[in-house]
Each structure stands twice: as C-alpha cells, then as structure tokens.
C-alpha cells in the first residue's frame, strides 16, 4: 500500500489525508516506546506518538519550530486538522474529479 500511494502521488493523483493519514504519508512513525516504522515518504519527516497525542517533529529534515496547519506537495494535501466539506462541497467534488482523471 505504501508503494501504491507513493506511485499515485508521483503520477499526480489527488491525495487528501487527515491526522493519522498525514502521519502515514510522512517518512517515519515513531511510537511512544521509541519503535520506528517506515511510512510512505511523500512528506519527508517523522511523526512521533506521545501517549494519545501525535505530532510531526521534523519535515524535510528540519525540526519544526512552528506548524502551519498542514502540508502540500503536488496534488497531495495533508493536515492534522479535520475538515468538514459541507461548507464547500465543490472543493470535495473537484478532488474527486481530479482523482478519477488520474486513475
């Protein structure tokens, strides 16, 4: 699955991820006990679990001092924020259209 997502991203398929999805699209996930697992690698950086709270400590090899709310590269958008598409259904329909066009 990791490889399939990376290839889809490289081919411009629209990908949207929230919270754990953002962590999955990073390079590595480290548990609260220190065990590390490789992730997809669309976003270069590490996410760490600290009990029930998760955060991204690094991005593009740099330690984060400030967080802007999410990350975007190509047609991939990821954030810890949860979006309610009811305010702008056209945005979601546009993503669906772009995803179908590239599939």
Secondary structure as UniProt FT lines:
FT   HELIX           2..10
FT   TURN            11..12
FT   STRAND          15..18
FT   HELIX           20..25
FT   STRAND          28..30
FT   TURN            32..33
FT   STRAND          36..38
FT   STRAND          46..50
FT   TURN            51..52
FT   STRAND          53..56
FT   STRAND          58..59
FT   TURN            60..61
FT   STRAND          62..63
FT   STRAND          71..73
FT   TURN            74..75
FT   STRAND          76..79
FT   HELIX           85..87
FT   HELIX           89..102
//
